[in-house]
């Protein structure tokens, strides 16, 4: 089976590696163009490109995969099937029609729930205890195609979106190999999604990291986990932005949301929320590395009765 693979971030890497290990003829890896990153704006390749080069797989990069030249080049490769895993561009019908066996997508949720660009992050933000990976046949539309296989997974207590993504990528790679083997044998019956059960999840922006202190402590702790590593949860104290990387919901405490209930290097840093209180475990000041709340409080005084706020102008 000739496979043309499409992916970009780390989530896609285990799937490509698994296909090569399983002996599939991976005729190419399509990924996003190199992008400038860091202070020096150096051009940086995608994780998928790096992995493909290490595996000896030819790399193809298109600014717009819909362009006629891109479609013709991919068609000339004569793939039997195409695979996508967090590629990052919407495929036109001309692209979908290239491979006779279709396009198999590896998606990080139990479809039809959590269609969209950030299903892993939103599952954590929403406080789910279970999620999973779906392989599906891609159609025009966002994650609307028929389901091929699914694998359920527990979301571990305290697990961040980044940590969950690593585990899901490995599960997705295994599920992909099982899917292609069954597809090749004609042993799969695609199941149409129930649109009545569908939910959508938007792409994350930096604004999704803003901490709404009027929310319950549990919801804030879930948000902190869900936006880790990007964009990172943040708030303001006396006009200074603080990134919050780890936090724990507490049932006790109360009062005005955002109020500092405890700021002691031994007892910790506890903030009032709309319901319960939040213990901040790991945080980061601008230009500094993340540190424990205890280390932070040894170097900077936080006034009990002061406020952590959503906006700097209110400080």
Secondary structure, 3 states (H helix, E strand, C coil): CEEEEEECCHHHHHHHHHHHHCCCEEEEEEECCCEEECCCCEEECCHHHHHHHHHCCCEEECCCCCCHHHHHHHHHCCCCEEEEECCCCCCCHHHHCCCCCCEEEEECCCCCCCEECCHHHHHHHCCCCEEEEEEEECCCCCCCCCEEEEEEEECCCCCCHHHHHHHHHHHHHHHHHHHHHHHHCCCCCCECCCHHHCCEECCCCHHHHECCCCCEHHHHHHHHHHCCCCCCEEEEECCEEEEEEEEEEECCCCCCCCEEEEEECCCEEEEECCECEEEEEEEEECCCCCEEHHHHHHHCCCCCCCEEECCHHHC
